[in-house]
Amino acid sequence: MRKTKAGGDVESARQNGTSDRRRADHRDREDASCESSSAALQDDEDDINKQGQRREIRSKYRDLINSVQQNREDMLSPSNNKLTEVLEEANKLFKDVRQAREAALDAQLLVVATDLGKEKASQLFSEGSTFDPTAFAEHLLSFMGLNRLEDEEDDHQNEGEGYLPKDAWHRLAQRTECCFKTAPSFHYMMGSFHAEPPPPKQRTERQRRAPNKEAKRIMPTQLKRMEESHQEATEKEVERILGYLKSYYQVDSSSISYYEFVIDPNSFSRTVENIFHTSFLIRDGLARMYLDDDKLPCIQPVEEGEIEDASTSTRNQCIVSISPKIWKELIDVFEIKETIIPPPDTQND
């Protein structure tokens, strides 16, 4: 009996728990439905308010359009600023425009206002630019002090004619000079000066002298002496270098390196001069150059019996170029310590 009773209590507790859950779910559904219904009511109220606001905006736009169309003649007056007020009101309404219908009404109002403004501007321009040349001429002549000619016999012929006083244009100039930023005119103390251009001078053609061959050959004495002195100095330097070449070859009959012969390790300019003077030895056939087994240039003197005539012999010429950088590299490569050709000023020493 106790077991049966205990089992019944457990079963009743289970049923009570299930019923409690069902009641809780039902309450949740009721709360959710209440919340959804309240949100729906709130959305409906917002839609109603928005629709009412949109209807109000459309109504105001239509009122503005009607006011522009009905008061068109008054707005065309230059002193009337009603069109400006309408545009300012339209700008305030446009801040709340969110739909296409209201935007279309705003565009329609803008078209009507633009047409009205264009017509008003053209009317102002035409009124301001009206110019009557006849009236302007009459006012101008009156200001300048025109005196009318009155002739009773022939009034029609002298109509509009007259004469101006002497200071008429001067009076007009004084009145209008404030409108132009120009320098004042210059007046001569003794009146205007009309200078005639001088007559053209007759040009006398000079006879050109034909160049004389003898005149070309004439050379200043000083320049001629300088050239002769330079030539003599060059010849003496070439002979001196030839003497060093022969003396060095007699001591050592082997091949003489061209670079060791012409390079002065203490002076780049002396090296260039040695190359220049040595070229005369090669040109005159007093020395010759050749390549040794290492393909390096060598130089040796030519005996007197072996000297060939420059006109009959065939020689190959070349241009030797040297720079300070190459000069230093040659000194390091050939290990040149002293020069074979001493400077002219140390020869006597």
BAZA-125952 format. One record per residue (C-alpha): residue in three letters; x, y, z. Coordinates in nm, 3 decimals. Layout:
! BAZA-125952
<rec residuo="ALA" x="X" y="Y" z="Z"/>
...
***
This chain:
! BAZA-125952
<rec residuo="MET" x="0.000" y="0.000" z="0.000"/>
<rec residuo="ARG" x="0.284" y="0.239" z="0.082"/>
<rec residuo="LYS" x="0.449" y="0.170" z="-0.252"/>
<rec residuo="THR" x="0.127" y="0.234" z="-0.438"/>
<rec residuo="LYS" x="0.076" y="0.556" z="-0.251"/>
<rec residuo="ALA" x="0.430" y="0.666" z="-0.315"/>
<rec residuo="GLY" x="0.397" y="0.586" z="-0.683"/>
<rec residuo="GLY" x="0.081" y="0.789" z="-0.703"/>
<rec residuo="ASP" x="0.252" y="1.087" z="-0.543"/>
<rec residuo="VAL" x="0.533" y="1.075" z="-0.800"/>
<rec residuo="GLU" x="0.289" y="1.057" z="-1.087"/>
<rec residuo="SER" x="0.087" y="1.348" z="-0.954"/>
<rec residuo="ALA" x="0.407" y="1.552" z="-0.914"/>
<rec residuo="ARG" x="0.497" y="1.484" z="-1.277"/>
<rec residuo="GLN" x="0.155" y="1.595" z="-1.397"/>
<rec residuo="ASN" x="0.175" y="1.911" z="-1.189"/>
<rec residuo="GLY" x="0.520" y="1.994" z="-1.339"/>
<rec residuo="THR" x="0.392" y="1.946" z="-1.694"/>
<rec residuo="SER" x="0.091" y="2.166" z="-1.632"/>
<rec residuo="ASP" x="0.316" y="2.436" z="-1.487"/>
<rec residuo="ARG" x="0.533" y="2.435" z="-1.798"/>
<rec residuo="ARG" x="0.227" y="2.462" z="-2.021"/>
<rec residuo="ARG" x="0.100" y="2.757" z="-1.821"/>
<rec residuo="ALA" x="0.440" y="2.929" z="-1.849"/>
<rec residuo="ASP" x="0.452" y="2.874" z="-2.229"/>
<rec residuo="HIS" x="0.102" y="3.012" z="-2.263"/>
<rec residuo="ARG" x="0.196" y="3.321" z="-2.066"/>
<rec residuo="ASP" x="0.503" y="3.375" z="-2.288"/>
<rec residuo="ARG" x="0.292" y="3.348" z="-2.601"/>
<rec residuo="GLU" x="0.044" y="3.597" z="-2.464"/>
<rec residuo="ASP" x="0.325" y="3.840" z="-2.373"/>
<rec residuo="ALA" x="0.485" y="3.806" z="-2.716"/>
<rec residuo="SER" x="0.151" y="3.860" z="-2.889"/>
<rec residuo="CYS" x="0.092" y="4.168" z="-2.676"/>
<rec residuo="GLU" x="0.434" y="4.306" z="-2.758"/>
<rec residuo="SER" x="0.390" y="4.239" z="-3.131"/>
<rec residuo="SER" x="0.048" y="4.397" z="-3.130"/>
<rec residuo="SER" x="0.184" y="4.705" z="-2.950"/>
<rec residuo="ALA" x="0.478" y="4.730" z="-3.198"/>
<rec residuo="ALA" x="0.236" y="4.696" z="-3.488"/>
<rec residuo="LEU" x="0.016" y="4.969" z="-3.339"/>
<rec residuo="GLN" x="0.325" y="5.189" z="-3.298"/>
<rec residuo="ASP" x="0.431" y="5.130" z="-3.661"/>
<rec residuo="ASP" x="0.079" y="5.207" z="-3.780"/>
<rec residuo="GLU" x="0.081" y="5.530" z="-3.583"/>
<rec residuo="ASP" x="0.423" y="5.623" z="-3.734"/>
<rec residuo="ASP" x="0.297" y="5.549" z="-4.084"/>
<rec residuo="ILE" x="-0.011" y="5.759" z="-4.022"/>
<rec residuo="ASN" x="0.204" y="6.046" z="-3.895"/>
<rec residuo="LYS" x="0.440" y="6.020" z="-4.192"/>
<rec residuo="GLN" x="0.153" y="6.012" z="-4.439"/>
<rec residuo="GLY" x="0.000" y="6.315" z="-4.270"/>
<rec residuo="GLN" x="0.335" y="6.497" z="-4.289"/>
<rec residuo="ARG" x="0.374" y="6.407" z="-4.657"/>
<rec residuo="ARG" x="0.018" y="6.533" z="-4.730"/>
<rec residuo="GLU" x="0.101" y="6.857" z="-4.552"/>
<rec residuo="ILE" x="0.422" y="6.902" z="-4.754"/>
<rec residuo="ARG" x="0.240" y="6.835" z="-5.082"/>
<rec residuo="SER" x="-0.033" y="7.082" z="-4.985"/>
<rec residuo="LYS" x="0.224" y="7.354" z="-4.910"/>
<rec residuo="TYR" x="0.402" y="7.292" z="-5.240"/>
<rec residuo="ARG" x="0.073" y="7.324" z="-5.431"/>
<rec residuo="ASP" x="-0.005" y="7.647" z="-5.246"/>
<rec residuo="LEU" x="0.333" y="7.790" z="-5.343"/>
<rec residuo="ILE" x="0.284" y="7.692" z="-5.709"/>
<rec residuo="ASN" x="-0.062" y="7.848" z="-5.716"/>
<rec residuo="SER" x="0.063" y="8.167" z="-5.551"/>
<rec residuo="VAL" x="0.338" y="8.205" z="-5.811"/>
<rec residuo="GLN" x="0.100" y="8.149" z="-6.100"/>
<rec residuo="GLN" x="-0.170" y="8.382" z="-5.963"/>
<rec residuo="ASN" x="0.067" y="8.665" z="-5.860"/>
<rec residuo="ARG" x="0.284" y="8.646" z="-6.171"/>
<rec residuo="GLU" x="0.229" y="9.007" z="-6.277"/>
<rec residuo="ASP" x="0.306" y="9.141" z="-5.932"/>
<rec residuo="MET" x="0.624" y="8.933" z="-5.900"/>
<rec residuo="LEU" x="0.755" y="9.073" z="-6.230"/>
<rec residuo="SER" x="0.780" y="9.416" z="-6.070"/>
<rec residuo="PRO" x="1.144" y="9.510" z="-5.987"/>
<rec residuo="SER" x="1.046" y="9.624" z="-5.637"/>
<rec residuo="ASN" x="0.863" y="9.299" z="-5.552"/>
<rec residuo="ASN" x="1.062" y="9.034" z="-5.358"/>
<rec residuo="LYS" x="0.781" y="8.779" z="-5.337"/>
<rec residuo="LEU" x="0.969" y="8.536" z="-5.563"/>
<rec residuo="THR" x="1.263" y="8.530" z="-5.323"/>
<rec residuo="GLU" x="1.032" y="8.453" z="-5.032"/>
<rec residuo="VAL" x="0.872" y="8.167" z="-5.225"/>
<rec residuo="LEU" x="1.212" y="8.013" z="-5.301"/>
<rec residuo="GLU" x="1.320" y="8.038" z="-4.937"/>
<rec residuo="GLU" x="0.998" y="7.864" z="-4.827"/>
<rec residuo="ALA" x="1.058" y="7.592" z="-5.085"/>
<rec residuo="ASN" x="1.407" y="7.535" z="-4.947"/>
<rec residuo="LYS" x="1.263" y="7.482" z="-4.598"/>
<rec residuo="LEU" x="1.009" y="7.230" z="-4.730"/>
<rec residuo="PHE" x="1.270" y="7.041" z="-4.928"/>
<rec residuo="LYS" x="1.455" y="6.947" z="-4.608"/>
<rec residuo="ASP" x="1.167" y="6.708" z="-4.517"/>
<rec residuo="VAL" x="1.119" y="6.561" z="-4.865"/>
<rec residuo="ARG" x="1.173" y="6.182" z="-4.865"/>
<rec residuo="GLN" x="0.948" y="6.048" z="-5.141"/>
<rec residuo="ALA" x="0.924" y="6.093" z="-5.516"/>
<rec residuo="ARG" x="0.584" y="6.266" z="-5.519"/>
<rec residuo="GLU" x="0.706" y="6.551" z="-5.300"/>
<rec residuo="ALA" x="1.028" y="6.577" z="-5.504"/>
<rec residuo="ALA" x="0.823" y="6.604" z="-5.826"/>
<rec residuo="LEU" x="0.622" y="6.894" z="-5.679"/>
<rec residuo="ASP" x="0.947" y="7.064" z="-5.577"/>
<rec residuo="ALA" x="1.079" y="7.028" z="-5.932"/>
<rec residuo="GLN" x="0.753" y="7.170" z="-6.073"/>
<rec residuo="LEU" x="0.780" y="7.473" z="-5.842"/>
<rec residuo="LEU" x="1.141" y="7.522" z="-5.944"/>
<rec residuo="VAL" x="1.048" y="7.523" z="-6.315"/>
<rec residuo="VAL" x="0.772" y="7.783" z="-6.260"/>
<rec residuo="ALA" x="1.003" y="8.003" z="-6.049"/>
<rec residuo="THR" x="1.285" y="7.973" z="-6.304"/>
<rec residuo="ASP" x="1.063" y="8.085" z="-6.591"/>
<rec residuo="LEU" x="0.938" y="8.376" z="-6.386"/>
<rec residuo="GLY" x="1.291" y="8.475" z="-6.282"/>
<rec residuo="LYS" x="1.414" y="8.457" z="-6.642"/>
<rec residuo="GLU" x="1.134" y="8.682" z="-6.762"/>
<rec residuo="LYS" x="1.196" y="8.925" z="-6.477"/>
<rec residuo="ALA" x="1.569" y="8.938" z="-6.553"/>
<rec residuo="SER" x="1.510" y="8.999" z="-6.925"/>
<rec residuo="GLN" x="1.266" y="9.276" z="-6.842"/>
<rec residuo="LEU" x="1.518" y="9.443" z="-6.610"/>
<rec residuo="PHE" x="1.794" y="9.411" z="-6.870"/>
<rec residuo="SER" x="1.584" y="9.561" z="-7.146"/>
<rec residuo="GLU" x="1.479" y="9.853" z="-6.927"/>
<rec residuo="GLY" x="1.835" y="9.920" z="-6.811"/>
<rec residuo="SER" x="1.997" y="9.898" z="-7.155"/>
<rec residuo="THR" x="1.760" y="10.130" z="-7.337"/>
<rec residuo="PHE" x="1.969" y="10.394" z="-7.509"/>
<rec residuo="ASP" x="1.845" y="10.680" z="-7.724"/>
<rec residuo="PRO" x="2.134" y="10.824" z="-7.931"/>
<rec residuo="THR" x="1.935" y="11.138" z="-8.024"/>
<rec residuo="ALA" x="1.853" y="11.224" z="-7.666"/>
<rec residuo="PHE" x="2.213" y="11.157" z="-7.562"/>
<rec residuo="ALA" x="2.342" y="11.389" z="-7.836"/>
<rec residuo="GLU" x="2.102" y="11.664" z="-7.728"/>
<rec residuo="HIS" x="2.211" y="11.639" z="-7.365"/>
<rec residuo="LEU" x="2.575" y="11.638" z="-7.470"/>
<rec residuo="LEU" x="2.540" y="11.945" z="-7.690"/>
<rec residuo="SER" x="2.352" y="12.127" z="-7.419"/>
<rec residuo="PHE" x="2.626" y="12.048" z="-7.169"/>
<rec residuo="MET" x="2.893" y="12.172" z="-7.412"/>
<rec residuo="GLY" x="2.704" y="12.504" z="-7.455"/>
<rec residuo="LEU" x="2.568" y="12.477" z="-7.808"/>
<rec residuo="ASN" x="2.424" y="12.804" z="-7.941"/>
<rec residuo="ARG" x="2.136" y="12.748" z="-8.180"/>
<rec residuo="LEU" x="2.123" y="12.948" z="-8.502"/>
<rec residuo="GLU" x="1.790" y="13.121" z="-8.540"/>
<rec residuo="ASP" x="1.702" y="13.237" z="-8.887"/>
<rec residuo="GLU" x="1.348" y="13.346" z="-8.946"/>
<rec residuo="GLU" x="1.369" y="13.321" z="-9.325"/>
<rec residuo="ASP" x="1.481" y="12.960" z="-9.344"/>
<rec residuo="ASP" x="1.403" y="12.783" z="-9.023"/>
<rec residuo="HIS" x="1.393" y="12.435" z="-9.175"/>
<rec residuo="GLN" x="1.740" y="12.452" z="-9.323"/>
<rec residuo="ASN" x="1.902" y="12.572" z="-9.001"/>
<rec residuo="GLU" x="1.704" y="12.337" z="-8.777"/>
<rec residuo="GLY" x="1.941" y="12.159" z="-8.537"/>
<rec residuo="GLU" x="2.243" y="12.362" z="-8.647"/>
<rec residuo="GLY" x="2.455" y="12.588" z="-8.431"/>
<rec residuo="TYR" x="2.807" y="12.652" z="-8.315"/>
<rec residuo="LEU" x="3.005" y="12.544" z="-8.013"/>
<rec residuo="PRO" x="3.210" y="12.777" z="-7.799"/>
<rec residuo="LYS" x="3.589" y="12.747" z="-7.801"/>
<rec residuo="ASP" x="3.610" y="12.573" z="-7.465"/>
<rec residuo="ALA" x="3.331" y="12.323" z="-7.541"/>
<rec residuo="TRP" x="3.553" y="12.020" z="-7.582"/>
<rec residuo="HIS" x="3.772" y="12.131" z="-7.295"/>
<rec residuo="ARG" x="3.465" y="12.141" z="-7.072"/>
<rec residuo="LEU" x="3.367" y="11.790" z="-7.182"/>
<rec residuo="ALA" x="3.722" y="11.665" z="-7.119"/>
<rec residuo="GLN" x="3.723" y="11.803" z="-6.765"/>
<rec residuo="ARG" x="3.390" y="11.634" z="-6.698"/>
<rec residuo="THR" x="3.493" y="11.292" z="-6.831"/>
<rec residuo="GLU" x="3.856" y="11.276" z="-6.718"/>
<rec residuo="CYS" x="3.750" y="11.125" z="-6.387"/>
<rec residuo="CYS" x="3.618" y="10.819" z="-6.574"/>
<rec residuo="PHE" x="3.952" y="10.730" z="-6.734"/>
<rec residuo="LYS" x="4.282" y="10.650" z="-6.565"/>
<rec residuo="THR" x="4.511" y="10.810" z="-6.820"/>
<rec residuo="ALA" x="4.816" y="11.034" z="-6.790"/>
<rec residuo="PRO" x="4.759" y="11.404" z="-6.854"/>
<rec residuo="SER" x="4.846" y="11.524" z="-7.200"/>
<rec residuo="PHE" x="5.167" y="11.719" z="-7.262"/>
<rec residuo="HIS" x="5.147" y="12.070" z="-7.403"/>
<rec residuo="TYR" x="5.436" y="12.264" z="-7.555"/>
<rec residuo="MET" x="5.498" y="12.611" z="-7.419"/>
<rec residuo="MET" x="5.556" y="12.751" z="-7.768"/>
<rec residuo="GLY" x="5.278" y="12.559" z="-7.936"/>
<rec residuo="SER" x="5.296" y="12.233" z="-8.125"/>
<rec residuo="PHE" x="5.615" y="12.141" z="-8.302"/>
<rec residuo="HIS" x="5.577" y="11.979" z="-8.641"/>
<rec residuo="ALA" x="5.918" y="11.862" z="-8.747"/>
<rec residuo="GLU" x="5.965" y="11.738" z="-9.096"/>
<rec residuo="PRO" x="6.169" y="11.423" z="-9.138"/>
<rec residuo="PRO" x="6.524" y="11.492" z="-9.257"/>
<rec residuo="PRO" x="6.592" y="11.418" z="-9.622"/>
<rec residuo="PRO" x="6.750" y="11.080" z="-9.679"/>
<rec residuo="LYS" x="7.123" y="11.088" z="-9.730"/>
<rec residuo="GLN" x="7.260" y="10.954" z="-10.050"/>
<rec residuo="ARG" x="7.469" y="10.654" z="-9.989"/>
<rec residuo="THR" x="7.798" y="10.647" z="-10.172"/>
<rec residuo="GLU" x="7.905" y="10.302" z="-10.263"/>
<rec residuo="ARG" x="8.265" y="10.234" z="-10.193"/>
<rec residuo="GLN" x="8.468" y="10.044" z="-10.442"/>
<rec residuo="ARG" x="8.593" y="9.722" z="-10.305"/>
<rec residuo="ARG" x="8.955" y="9.655" z="-10.360"/>
<rec residuo="ALA" x="9.055" y="9.323" z="-10.499"/>
<rec residuo="PRO" x="9.275" y="9.132" z="-10.256"/>
<rec residuo="ASN" x="9.636" y="9.132" z="-10.359"/>
<rec residuo="LYS" x="9.837" y="8.814" z="-10.333"/>
<rec residuo="GLU" x="10.139" y="9.005" z="-10.216"/>
<rec residuo="ALA" x="9.937" y="9.168" z="-9.939"/>
<rec residuo="LYS" x="9.836" y="8.826" z="-9.812"/>
<rec residuo="ARG" x="10.196" y="8.721" z="-9.791"/>
<rec residuo="ILE" x="10.294" y="9.022" z="-9.583"/>
<rec residuo="MET" x="10.325" y="8.925" z="-9.219"/>
<rec residuo="PRO" x="10.408" y="9.145" z="-8.924"/>
<rec residuo="THR" x="10.778" y="9.138" z="-8.847"/>
<rec residuo="GLN" x="10.727" y="9.063" z="-8.481"/>
<rec residuo="LEU" x="10.495" y="8.768" z="-8.550"/>
<rec residuo="LYS" x="10.736" y="8.635" z="-8.810"/>
<rec residuo="ARG" x="11.023" y="8.652" z="-8.565"/>
<rec residuo="MET" x="10.818" y="8.476" z="-8.299"/>
<rec residuo="GLU" x="10.737" y="8.192" z="-8.537"/>
<rec residuo="GLU" x="11.098" y="8.161" z="-8.638"/>
<rec residuo="SER" x="11.211" y="8.155" z="-8.276"/>
<rec residuo="HIS" x="10.952" y="7.886" z="-8.191"/>
<rec residuo="GLN" x="11.058" y="7.683" z="-8.492"/>
<rec residuo="GLU" x="11.423" y="7.707" z="-8.395"/>
<rec residuo="ALA" x="11.342" y="7.604" z="-8.038"/>
<rec residuo="THR" x="11.145" y="7.304" z="-8.164"/>
<rec residuo="GLU" x="11.429" y="7.197" z="-8.394"/>
<rec residuo="LYS" x="11.681" y="7.227" z="-8.111"/>
<rec residuo="GLU" x="11.459" y="7.022" z="-7.877"/>
<rec residuo="VAL" x="11.414" y="6.752" z="-8.142"/>
<rec residuo="GLU" x="11.791" y="6.733" z="-8.195"/>
<rec residuo="ARG" x="11.845" y="6.713" z="-7.819"/>
<rec residuo="ILE" x="11.598" y="6.427" z="-7.781"/>
<rec residuo="LEU" x="11.760" y="6.247" z="-8.077"/>
<rec residuo="GLY" x="12.096" y="6.276" z="-7.899"/>
<rec residuo="TYR" x="11.953" y="6.114" z="-7.585"/>
<rec residuo="LEU" x="11.797" y="5.837" z="-7.793"/>
<rec residuo="LYS" x="12.125" y="5.759" z="-7.969"/>
<rec residuo="SER" x="12.332" y="5.773" z="-7.650"/>
<rec residuo="TYR" x="12.087" y="5.543" z="-7.469"/>
<rec residuo="TYR" x="12.085" y="5.301" z="-7.762"/>
<rec residuo="GLN" x="12.468" y="5.290" z="-7.774"/>
<rec residuo="VAL" x="12.484" y="5.196" z="-7.406"/>
<rec residuo="ASP" x="12.209" y="4.933" z="-7.435"/>
<rec residuo="SER" x="12.150" y="4.816" z="-7.790"/>
<rec residuo="SER" x="11.838" y="4.623" z="-7.689"/>
<rec residuo="SER" x="11.492" y="4.753" z="-7.761"/>
<rec residuo="ILE" x="11.395" y="5.074" z="-7.586"/>
<rec residuo="SER" x="11.041" y="5.095" z="-7.450"/>
<rec residuo="TYR" x="10.861" y="5.390" z="-7.601"/>
<rec residuo="TYR" x="10.678" y="5.475" z="-7.277"/>
<rec residuo="GLU" x="10.994" y="5.453" z="-7.067"/>
<rec residuo="PHE" x="11.165" y="5.688" z="-7.313"/>
<rec residuo="VAL" x="10.903" y="5.966" z="-7.332"/>
<rec residuo="ILE" x="10.741" y="5.954" z="-6.985"/>
<rec residuo="ASP" x="10.866" y="6.191" z="-6.718"/>
<rec residuo="PRO" x="10.739" y="6.057" z="-6.382"/>
<rec residuo="ASN" x="10.774" y="6.400" z="-6.224"/>
<rec residuo="SER" x="10.582" y="6.608" z="-6.483"/>
<rec residuo="PHE" x="10.282" y="6.531" z="-6.699"/>
<rec residuo="SER" x="10.339" y="6.838" z="-6.916"/>
<rec residuo="ARG" x="10.698" y="6.732" z="-6.985"/>
<rec residuo="THR" x="10.569" y="6.392" z="-7.090"/>
<rec residuo="VAL" x="10.335" y="6.554" z="-7.344"/>
<rec residuo="GLU" x="10.620" y="6.767" z="-7.478"/>
<rec residuo="ASN" x="10.844" y="6.461" z="-7.513"/>
<rec residuo="ILE" x="10.574" y="6.278" z="-7.710"/>
<rec residuo="PHE" x="10.530" y="6.584" z="-7.933"/>
<rec residuo="HIS" x="10.900" y="6.624" z="-8.010"/>
<rec residuo="THR" x="10.955" y="6.251" z="-8.057"/>
<rec residuo="SER" x="10.686" y="6.251" z="-8.325"/>
<rec residuo="PHE" x="10.911" y="6.473" z="-8.537"/>
<rec residuo="LEU" x="11.184" y="6.207" z="-8.520"/>
<rec residuo="ILE" x="10.940" y="5.948" z="-8.650"/>
<rec residuo="ARG" x="10.809" y="6.185" z="-8.920"/>
<rec residuo="ASP" x="11.156" y="6.275" z="-9.050"/>
<rec residuo="GLY" x="11.273" y="5.912" z="-9.046"/>
<rec residuo="LEU" x="11.535" y="5.970" z="-8.777"/>
<rec residuo="ALA" x="11.375" y="5.707" z="-8.556"/>
<rec residuo="ARG" x="11.135" y="5.421" z="-8.599"/>
<rec residuo="MET" x="10.880" y="5.244" z="-8.384"/>
<rec residuo="TYR" x="10.784" y="4.879" z="-8.379"/>
<rec residuo="LEU" x="10.611" y="4.626" z="-8.154"/>
<rec residuo="ASP" x="10.809" y="4.374" z="-7.954"/>
<rec residuo="ASP" x="10.710" y="4.018" z="-7.869"/>
<rec residuo="ASP" x="10.474" y="4.145" z="-7.597"/>
<rec residuo="LYS" x="10.303" y="4.377" z="-7.847"/>
<rec residuo="LEU" x="10.440" y="4.684" z="-7.669"/>
<rec residuo="PRO" x="10.572" y="4.986" z="-7.864"/>
<rec residuo="CYS" x="10.948" y="5.027" z="-7.885"/>
<rec residuo="ILE" x="11.168" y="5.296" z="-8.040"/>
<rec residuo="GLN" x="11.521" y="5.301" z="-8.177"/>
<rec residuo="PRO" x="11.729" y="5.548" z="-8.379"/>
<rec residuo="VAL" x="11.787" y="5.502" z="-8.751"/>
<rec residuo="GLU" x="12.140" y="5.500" z="-8.885"/>
<rec residuo="GLU" x="12.236" y="5.769" z="-9.132"/>
<rec residuo="GLY" x="12.270" y="5.521" z="-9.420"/>
<rec residuo="GLU" x="11.928" y="5.374" z="-9.346"/>
<rec residuo="ILE" x="11.736" y="5.704" z="-9.350"/>
<rec residuo="GLU" x="11.477" y="5.692" z="-9.632"/>
<rec residuo="ASP" x="11.328" y="5.983" z="-9.818"/>
<rec residuo="ALA" x="10.988" y="6.082" z="-9.677"/>
<rec residuo="SER" x="10.844" y="6.121" z="-10.029"/>
<rec residuo="THR" x="10.938" y="5.770" z="-10.144"/>
<rec residuo="SER" x="10.891" y="5.567" z="-9.827"/>
<rec residuo="THR" x="10.551" y="5.454" z="-9.698"/>
<rec residuo="ARG" x="10.481" y="5.520" z="-9.332"/>
<rec residuo="ASN" x="10.183" y="5.453" z="-9.109"/>
<rec residuo="GLN" x="10.071" y="5.737" z="-8.886"/>
<rec residuo="CYS" x="9.874" y="5.722" z="-8.564"/>
<rec residuo="ILE" x="9.747" y="5.962" z="-8.296"/>
<rec residuo="VAL" x="9.873" y="5.913" z="-7.941"/>
<rec residuo="SER" x="9.633" y="6.022" z="-7.664"/>
<rec residuo="ILE" x="9.729" y="6.041" z="-7.298"/>
<rec residuo="SER" x="9.563" y="6.172" z="-6.984"/>
<rec residuo="PRO" x="9.688" y="6.221" z="-6.628"/>
<rec residuo="LYS" x="9.516" y="5.898" z="-6.525"/>
<rec residuo="ILE" x="9.680" y="5.696" z="-6.803"/>
<rec residuo="TRP" x="10.011" y="5.870" z="-6.729"/>
<rec residuo="LYS" x="10.000" y="5.754" z="-6.365"/>
<rec residuo="GLU" x="9.899" y="5.400" z="-6.466"/>
<rec residuo="LEU" x="10.192" y="5.376" z="-6.711"/>
<rec residuo="ILE" x="10.434" y="5.493" z="-6.441"/>
<rec residuo="ASP" x="10.308" y="5.222" z="-6.206"/>
<rec residuo="VAL" x="10.303" y="4.947" z="-6.469"/>
<rec residuo="PHE" x="10.653" y="5.014" z="-6.613"/>
<rec residuo="GLU" x="10.790" y="5.116" z="-6.270"/>
<rec residuo="ILE" x="10.943" y="5.436" z="-6.405"/>
<rec residuo="LYS" x="11.148" y="5.613" z="-6.139"/>
<rec residuo="GLU" x="11.353" y="5.860" z="-6.345"/>
<rec residuo="THR" x="11.314" y="6.022" z="-6.683"/>
<rec residuo="ILE" x="11.549" y="5.938" z="-6.971"/>
<rec residuo="ILE" x="11.501" y="6.286" z="-7.124"/>
<rec residuo="PRO" x="11.587" y="6.549" z="-6.864"/>
<rec residuo="PRO" x="11.433" y="6.897" z="-6.891"/>
<rec residuo="PRO" x="11.623" y="7.154" z="-7.101"/>
<rec residuo="ASP" x="11.708" y="7.376" z="-6.805"/>
<rec residuo="THR" x="11.886" y="7.089" z="-6.621"/>
<rec residuo="GLN" x="12.093" y="6.985" z="-6.918"/>
<rec residuo="ASN" x="12.381" y="7.222" z="-6.835"/>
<rec residuo="ASP" x="12.376" y="7.110" z="-6.474"/>
***
